[in-house]
Amino acid sequence: MKVNEYVIPLGENARKRHYHETDKGEVVGFAVQLEVFVNDQWKVVIRYDSAHGFAHIDRYYLNGRKDKKEVHLKLSEALTLGDEDIKENWKIYQKTFLEGK
């Protein structure tokens, strides 16, 4: 098993946390999430991951609410989707989260 894990600063008070495991080149587990610094702590805004045995998206709200949506892709494809989505849309997600939407 090989593990890759890192955090990338995206802008003021925002970062992307990336984690994935591979076995013989195949993704067997992953989590990639946008975190925003608010109220003196880092909060998850959106996370793509493979917990619970399937790829899905967890979207979090400032009031503590959370929505889960299954992603019908192979784990490697869902990981790429999550990485790209956060890279391209983090500012929108951050703004929406902070506005409580």
N, C-alpha and C positions, 0 to 999 in steps of 0.2 A: 504494500500500500504506500502510495505517495501522497503527502498532504501539502497543499499550497494555501497560504493564508497571508493576507496583507490588508492594510488600510490606506486609502488614498484620500487626501484632502481635496475637496471639490470647490470650495469657496468659503466665504465667511460663515462659520457655524454649521458647516455641512461636510460630511465625509461618506465614502463608500467603504463598507467592510466586505471583503471577499474571502470565501473559504471553499475549497473543493478537494475531494479525495478521488484518486484514480487507482485502479487496479489493472495492471497490464495495459495501460493507456485508455481504459474506459472509465468514464465518470461514474462513481458509485454513490456519491453523496455530495451535496453542495448547499451553500447559503450565500446569497449576495444581498446586501441591504443598504438602504440610505438611512443615515442617522443625522439628526439635527440637534444642535445644542440649544436647549430651551429650559428656562427655570433652573439653571445651574446643573443640568444633567443632559446626557446624550439620550435621545429618544429615537426609537425606530419609527420610520415613516412608512416604508414599504420594504417587504422582504420576499425574495424568490428563494424557495428552498425545497429540499426533498425529505424533510422530516415526515413522519407518518407513512413512509414508504411510497410516496408519489410526489411529483412536482406540483407546486402550487404557489400562489401569491397571497401573502398576508398584507393587508393595508390597514394601517393604524391611524387613529384620530386623536387629536389633542385631548378630547374628553375621556379617552380610555377605550372607546369602542374599537372593535377589530372585525374586519371582513376577510373571509377566506374564499379563494377561487382556484379550482383545479386547473392546471395547465396540461393539456393532452399532447405532450411532446416527450421525446427521449430526454433523459437527465442532461446530457451534454447540450442538447438544443435549448432546453429551458435555462440552463446556466448562461449560455450565450445571449439568449433573449433578455434575461435579467440584467446582465452586465451592460448590454447596449441600451436598454430602456433607461436605466438609472443614469448612465453617462449622458444620454441625450436629453432627459426630461427632469433631472434633479431639481432645477430651479422652480419648475412648475409644481412638483410634488412638495417642495419645501414651502412655497408660498401658500398652497392650498392647505397644508397641514397647520401652518401658523395662523391662518385665518379661521381655522376650525371647521373647514368644509370637508 
